[in-house]
Amino acid sequence: MVREHFPFFEKNPEMVYVDSAATALKPSCVLDAMRSYDEAISANVHRGVSSLSQQATTAFEDARTTIAQSLGVDFEEVVFTKNCTEALNLAAHLLSFQLEKGDEILILRSEHHSSILPWQELAHRLDLQLTVVDALGALSASTLLEASSEKTKVVVFAHMSNVLGILQPLDELTTLAKEKGWFTVVDGAQGVVHDLRSVRAVDCYAFSGHKLYGPTGIGVLTASKELLEAASPFIIGGGMIHKVAFEQTTFADLPWKFEAGTPPIAQAIGLARAVQFVLEHKDVLDRRVHELSEWFSKELAAREDVVVLGEGSHQGVFSFFVRGAHSSDIATLMNASGIQLREGHHCAQPLLEKEGISGLVRCSFLAYTTKQELEKVLSALDKAIRMVKV
Ligand SMILES: Cc1ncc(COP(=O)(O)O)c(C=O)c1O
């Protein structure tokens, strides 16, 4: 039902792809939407009277409308970036206009490097306090409250960590933040595919197209108009101006003020189709990930040498190590059995350091994955354990 939408499997019948947290596979509707723009229109956007350029502009801005409506935010609040990393950098830039010396930012230790570094740099530049909060499972409002102080102004956390695989309770956390007057900045790279509807509750929400069944080369930052208006442009050049003069330059309206240069046109069209795909198939996509995760979680727990990081109900992301074995050996042996997965620090070095772990094997899947494939993953894991333990 779901799998037939993904041409990857016809091209790679023998491969077991369990690296969806690195990048998700794309359904045909997304590939078709991008191909039809590239084949039939192919023009640049926002380039005056040419009818082809107008068609391109309409397709591109319609894509933004679809994404805005699907997320429940306004058109002006959807800024296209090149990926989630750039969107997170833009979020820190927006907040830099709201913060002053001594203000505090709360951030989870389990954040991806892309979500840590912009805040570390900003804290250094503006002399802010960066306070690290620990949670290996769902972060509770009371933990956040305990970690906070009079100076807290911003809370930064991933909707779902790419290592721990547990969705954060956005409702609970954003309710507390609103009560306290804190800005919320959420890295939605891994969470958005499971929970598009929570985006609207957050002040700044960042994600990439390619982990949402969409293309690489595009990301999104949704941010409130107030934050976007208060900030100066981030990247400057053509496409984001109202008038350029050596005496004084004025900038375009929102959201184009933050989109310098030729934007990712085909990618925006593909991403809008991916968002529609998720909403059209939401029930079955969610149910499959949930059922597979429950089952896979029990299977891993039954293997006494396997230690899974992350406390709670995993959403298709399982990072683990095998006692007495190097993760890279386990991953290499599993790969030799045709399993495509990831091993390493997963851009979460502060978390691994704290847990005293040098590397983790990560198996991540989405609704197109089958139970038979996960059985192959488990038998490859068992075989790898037998080999390293002899
Ligand atoms: C939780 C998380 N945040 C941010 C990123 C960065 O995403 P991108 O590389 O698409 O910018 C990733 C990528 O793996 C991620 O998993």
The ligand as a Gaussian input file, in Angstrom:
#p B3LYP/6-31G(d) Opt

LIG

0 1
 C       17.985000      16.266000      14.401000
 C       18.696000      16.847000      13.206000
 N       18.867000      18.163000      13.137000
 C       19.466000      18.742000      12.084000
 C       19.945000      17.993000      11.043000
 C       20.601000      18.673000       9.888000
 O       19.853000      18.467000       8.727000
 P       20.466000      18.876000       7.306000
 O       21.748000      18.125000       7.175000
 O       19.433000      18.446000       6.317000
 O       20.673000      20.347000       7.347000
 C       19.809000      16.606000      11.080000
 C       20.385000      15.754000      10.014000
 O       20.644000      14.602000      10.182000
 C       19.145000      16.016000      12.183000
 O       18.968000      14.700000      12.260000

